[in-house]
């Protein structure tokens, strides 16, 4: 069973932001061992997604890492605003 990492991260980020329709999660690359995702949010919501001292971003990454480790993959998540 493969995990849809884009949907997983999108479901984690959307409830955090004010402009939920502006959230985009793009898969930049994927191979047998590595998945790279980019999260794009509205500029006003960037602080909400990153959190104080990056705690929310780290929590999102931890959940994604846990799901990826079940498939013996590593995942990187880049968070940015547009």
N, C-alpha and C positions, 0 to 999 in steps of 0.2 A: 504494500500500500504506500503510495507516494503522498507526500504532504504538499498541499498548495501553499507555499510560503507567502506568496503575495496576498492571498486571502487571509491567512493567519495574522500577518502584520497589519493589514488593513482593518481587520476586526478589533485589533488591540488599540489602534491609533484613533479611529473614528469617534469613539465615545469621549475622547479627551479634548477634542477641539470644538471651537464655535462654528467654524466654516467646514462642516463635515463633507460637503459636496466638492470641496477643493482638494481633498486629500487624494494623492495618487501614489501607488506603489508599483515600481517598475523593476522587472528582473533584468539586470544589466548583463549578467553572464551566469552560466551554469555548466558544470561538468561533473565528472564522477565524484569528485571530492569537495568541490567548493561551489557555493551559491552566493551571488552578490546582488543585493537589493538596494534600491534607492527610494526613500520616502520623501515626497514633495508635499509641503503643506503651504497654506496661506501664511504670509509673513507675520501676521498678528498671532498665529497659533504656534509658531516655532518654539517659543518659550514653554508653552504647555506640553509639547511633545518631549522636549529635552528635560524639563523639570529642573528643580533646584539642584545644583552640583551634578547634573546629568543623571539623577537617580531614576527618573521615569524611562529615559532612553536605555539605561543599563538594564532595567527590569524587562523592557521589550526585547532587548538582545538576549537576555538570559532565557526567556521563554522560547525564542526562536532557536537558540543554541541547543536547548534540550530536545526540541522536536527534530532538529537536524542530526543530532548525535544518534538518534534511533536508527537513522539510515547511514550512519558512518560518514557524514558530511560535515563540513564547516560552513558557517554562514557569516557574512558581513553585511551590516546594515548602515547605510549612509543616510543621514537625515539633513534635509535642506529645505529652504523656502524658495518660492518663485514669485 
